[in-house]
């Protein structure tokens, strides 16, 4: 984010700036404030951001956006020193209005949106890396793709930006409509339709209908992975011809060689790229990025340079080498992503032992038990040397494994300390360990222990 004056932001938000200041980032959590941040005081179900305005300034915030109704008590807390405030009726509404006005100032940017049940962040990072070889590119930082993350992300755009690649994540009906009021892509890609957030959305058909709204009437090009069972339905629903990508559909791609934990060698035209991302799912993500980039005029040299420069995002199939090799895939978990990484682990040549540490898959609603039973059967067929299951929802997988007589190489607990103790006892030098679980399971807590094994 480039430095922007409080006066300009106040104008975009239909608010009032109490003093002049410049901001270079936006935060809604005071713990994430850095020097130069604009802290936006949001009212949540459990926490009121106005209670943390003082903390935000102490951490280096340049300014805070606050509700007019809280102004008097805030001035009492802030003392005599004049602190730059942007005063608005409602900070959440103002954030959206501010982002919308900011995007409207940048009319010449190529607008790209990415959604899907999993793979959004990786595909976005791969595509943005390629497009950066073609021109200045703005992108979602990390996975800021929610109804708070998206408007904040859009301030990554600046006057030099030629391309904008933003994730548009949803977990409830109507959320994509709201996203489209801020960012209406000319080019959009759906990575897949799976069970993520089915607990809130209800059925995969609802998930498909809501995510496919990204293929809005003004869209120029739509992309989906080849062989998706929803391609024909989504094409009919949205009135768009859908460009498919994948091993059979992405043009210009020649030989593809698996390098195991080192990723893939991908031939694009006369060029070759080393993609440092493991698993077939990440290869498919790369083919999606290649398809979009080619249609935007990217040449093989630019595409391969972008793929070479791609770095796996923390917690998304990132390989950490050491005496114990760890595949960190702890950022999120669903049936699709877990099945994919388990299949990859099975196919991977490895001289040592293979272990899997799996936390619960969340937000699956009535589908939770069925999903965990499916994973139980995958694990039994995979024949890992040891499997550690963690979390309340994983108890159904554990029960199924015991019922089928496969408990000898499995351990289950809902106690974190017991999991860590048992896992450390069962892991030794030369092992390959997969860490996988939904975000709320915080499976990354095991990384320091695993990487400390001599």
N, C-alpha and C positions, 0 to 999 in steps of 0.2 A: 504494500500500500504506500503510495506517495503521500508526502505531507499535505494535509488539507487544513484550511483554517476553520476554526469553530464558527465563524460568521457564515461561511459557505454551507457548512453542515446544518446550521440552524435554519438557514433559508430553505434548504432542501427538505427539512423536516417540519417546516412551518412552525418553528420555535423561536426562542430568543436567546442570544448568547450574552452572558453577563460580563464577559471580559474576552479580550483577544488572546488566542493561543492556537498552536498548530498541533495536529495529532498525526501519528504515523502508523497506528494500528487500532483495532477495536477489540474490546473484551467485554464479556458479560459475567465473568467470574473474576472476582478481585484477586484470586490466587494466580491468575494468568496474566495479570497486568504487568506491563513492562514500561520502561521509561518512554514517554511519548504517547501512551495509549489514551483512547477515549473509552472510559468505563460507562457502559449503559446499564442503568439500574432497573432491572426487570423484576416484576412481581411474579413469583412462582407459587406453586401450591404449598410448598413448605418453607420457602425462603423469600425474603423481600430484599432485593438488591440495594434498596436505599439504606439498609442497615450496614452496608459495606462500602459506602462512598468514602468515608474517612480512611478506611484501610486501603482503598484503591489509590488515593492521593499519596498516602505514605509509601506505597510501593512504586511511585513514580508516574502515575497517571497525569497527563497534561490537562485533562478536562473530564467532566462527567455529564451524562445526559440523564436528567431527572424529571420526575413528574411535578407539575406545578403544585399539586396538593401536598407534596412533601417538602417544599422549598423552605418554609419557615423553620421547621425542626432541623433541617440540614444546616441552615446558616448558624443555628445555635451550636451545633456540634463542630462545625468547621472553624469557629472562632472568628477573630477579627481579620485574619488574612483573607484577602479576596481570592477565591478559587474559581477558575473558569467553569461555568456551568452552561449547558444547553437545556433550557427549560421548555418542556413540551407538555401536552395534555396527557399522553400515554407513551412511555418510551418504546414499548413493543411496536405499536402502530407507527411511531415516528421512525423507527429503524427501517421498517418496510418502505415507508414513503421516501426516506432519505436514499435508500438503495435504488428505488425505482427512478427517482430523479437523476441519480448519478449515472445509471445505465443509459438513460435517454440522452445524456450528453455525449455518448460515445457511439454514434450511429454507424460508423464504418467497420466495426469489428465483425468478423465472421462468428456467428453464435452457434456453439455446439453444446448439446446436452447429453448426459449419459445417465441411464437408470438401469435397474435390474435387481434381482434378488441377491446376487452376489457378484463380485468381480468389478464393481463400479470404480472403486478407487484405483485398482491396478490398471484397468483399461484407460482410465483418465490420465494416469501418470505416464503410461506408455505413449498415448496419443500426444499429450502435451510435450513430451520429450522430442518426438518427431517434429511436431509443428514448430518447436523452438528453433529447429534447423532451417525452417522456411520463413520465419519472421517472428517478431516479438509476440509472446503468447502469455496470456493470463490464465490461471487455473485455480480450482478449488485447493486451498491449503489443507493438507491432510484429508480428512473425510468430513469437512464442514458442509454437509449436504441437507441439513434439516431446515425447518421453517425459521430457525434462528441462524444456523450456519450458512445457508445460501445467501441471505442479504449481506452478511458480513463478508463472505467470500467475494462478492461482486466488486468490492472496493480494491481487489487486486488488479482490476482493469486500470490502465492509464492511457494517456493520449497517444502513446506509441504502439499500443496493443493492436495487432492485426487479427489475432485469433483469441477466442475465449472458450475454454473447455471447463464446464462446470457439472458437477454431480447433482442430480435431483432425486434425492432419496425420499421415500414416502413410507408411512406405516399406518395410514388411516385414509378413509374415503374422503375425497375432496382436496387432499393436500397437493396433488399435482396441479389441479386448477389454480391453486394459490401460487405455487411456484411459477406457473406460466404467466401470471400477472407481473412477475418481475423479470423473468428470463424466458423468452420465447425463441427456442432454437430454430435455426434454419436447417441444421443437420442434427439428427438425434439417433442414438444407438441404445438398444435394449440388450443387455448382456444375456439375460435369461429370465424365465418365469419359474420361480421355485416356491418353497414353503416359508421363506423368511417373512416374519410379521403376520403369518396367517392367523395368529391368535387375535389380532386386532382387525384384520381385513376379512376373515371368515372363510373364504374359499380361494382356490387358485384362479378360478374364473374372475373373481372380483379383483384379485391381484393383477391379473392380465389386463382387465379393463381399466383399472386405475393407472397402472404404469404406462399403458399404451396411449394415454392422453398426451404423452410427450410428443406423439406424432400428430401435432395440431394441424388445423387446416392450412396454416401458412408455411408449413414445413416444406423444404425443398428435397431433402433426401432422408430416407429412413433405413436403418440397418438392424438386422437381427442375426443371431447365430444360425447357421444352416441346420436343417432338420428339426427346428423347434416345432412342436405340435401346435403352437399358437400362431404361426406365421399367417396362414390363410384367414383365420378368424380376425386377427388384428388388422390385416389388410382390408377386410370387409368392414370392420367397425370404423376404421379411421379413414378409409378412402385413399390409401396410399399404396403404391407399389413398393414392396420391401426388398432392399438389396441384402442378399445373404452373404455371410462371411464364414470362413472355416477352412478346413483342410482341402475341401473340394471346390470351394467357391471363391476364395481370395485369389484374384488374378495376379500374375507376375511373380508368384512364389515358386521357387524350384525345390531343390533338395532341402530336407529338414533332418538334422541329425541330433539325436538326444545325447547330451553330455552328462547325464545323471545329475548329481548335485551341483554341477557347474552350469546347468541350464541347457540351452539349445543353440545350435548353429542354424541360421535361417538364410537361405539364398533368395535374394530379391533382385531379379534381373541379373546383371553381371556382378553384382556386389554380394557380400556375405556379412552377416551380423552375428555377434555372439550375444545372445539374450541371457542375462544373468537372472533367470527366474525359473524355479523348478515346477514340474508338473504339467500335465497336458492342459489343465484348465488355464494356466498362464500362457501356454502356447496359443490357445484359442483367443485369449484376450489380446495377444499381440497381433494375431491375424485380423481381428476387428480394427485395431488401431491402424494397421497397414492399409486395409481397405478404405477407410475414411481418408487417410493421408493421400493415397494415390488419387482418389477422386477430387481432392483439393489441389492436385497438381504436384504433389511431392514426387521427386525422382528417387531412384534406388539409392543413390549416394546419401541423400538427406534422410531417407527412411532408415537405412542401416546405421547411420551415425546416431540418430535418435534412439534406436533400440540399444545400441552399444552404451549409450549414456544413461539408460534407465537403471535406477536403483530400487530394489524391492522396498516397499514401505514396511515400517516396523510392524511385526505381528501378522504379516500376510505372506506366508510361505517363505520367510527369510531363513537362510541357512547360516548357522553360527558354528564355525569349525573350532575344534578343540580336542582334548582327550576324549570327550563325549561330543558327538556331533548332534546338534539340535536343529530341528525344523520348527521354527516359531510360526505357528499359524493360529495364534490365540486371539486375534482381534475380533473374529466373529465365527459363528458356526451354524450350519444348517445341514439338512440331509444331503443336499446337492454337494456342498463344499466338503463335507466330511467324507462322503463316498468317494469323491474325486481324489482327495489327498490319500485316503487309504489305498485306493487302487494304485496310485503312484508308488506308495511305499512298498507294496507287494511286488511291483514290476522292477523296482530298483535293485541292481546288483550291489550286494554289500557283504563284506567278509565277516563282519562282526554280528552282534545280535541286533534285532530290531524291536523297539519298544514303542508303545503308544500310551500317552497319557491324555485321556479325553474327559473334558468337563461337560456339563449338561448343555443341551441346545435349548435356548429360551424362546419365548414369544411364539410358541407353536399351538397354543390353545388346546382344543379337543384333539388335535393331531399329534400331540406330544408323545403319548404312549406308543402309537403306531410308528412314529419316526424313530424313537429310541429302540424299538424292537427291530426295525430294519437295520440299524447300526449294529445291533447285537449279532445278527446273522452275517453281516459283512465281516465283523471281527472274527467270528468263528471260522469263516472260510479263509480269512487272511493268514491265520496261523502265525501270529506274532509270537516272539519268544516270551514276552510278558505284556500285559495290558493293565493299566490302572484307570479305574473309572471313578469319577468324582461328581457329587451333586445329587440332589433329591431326584431330579428327573431321570438320572442314569440308573436309578434303582430298578426300573422296569427292564432295562437292558441286562442288568445283573441277574435278575430273576429268570429271564429267558435263557441266559447262558447256563445258569445252574440247571434249569429244566432239561436242557439238551446235553448235559453232562460235560460241559467244557470249562469247568471252573478252575482246573489245576493251574493254569497260567494267567488267571485273572484275579484282580483285587478290587474291591469296591468299598468306598467310604463316603460319608457326607461330612467328615471332619478334616479340616485342612491340615492340621498338625499330623494326623495319622497318615494322610496321603503323602506328605513330604517325607516323613520318616520311612515309610514303606518303599517309596520310590528311590530314595537315596540308598537304602539297603540293597535294592535290586538292580542298581545301575552301576556299571563299571567302565573302565577305559575301553575304547573301541566300539561302544554301543552307538546306535543311531536312535534318537528319541524324537518322536513327534509330540508336540504340545498343541492341543486343539480344544477349543471351547468357546462358548458365547462370551461376549465382552464382559458381562456382569460376573462371570466366574473368575476373572482376573488370573488366568493361568500363567501369565508372565511372571508371577511371583516365584515360580519354580526355576526361572532362568538362572539367577545367581547361584543357586545350589547346584544345578546341573553343570554349569560352566566352571565351578570350583573343584569338581572331581578330578583328581590327578591321574 
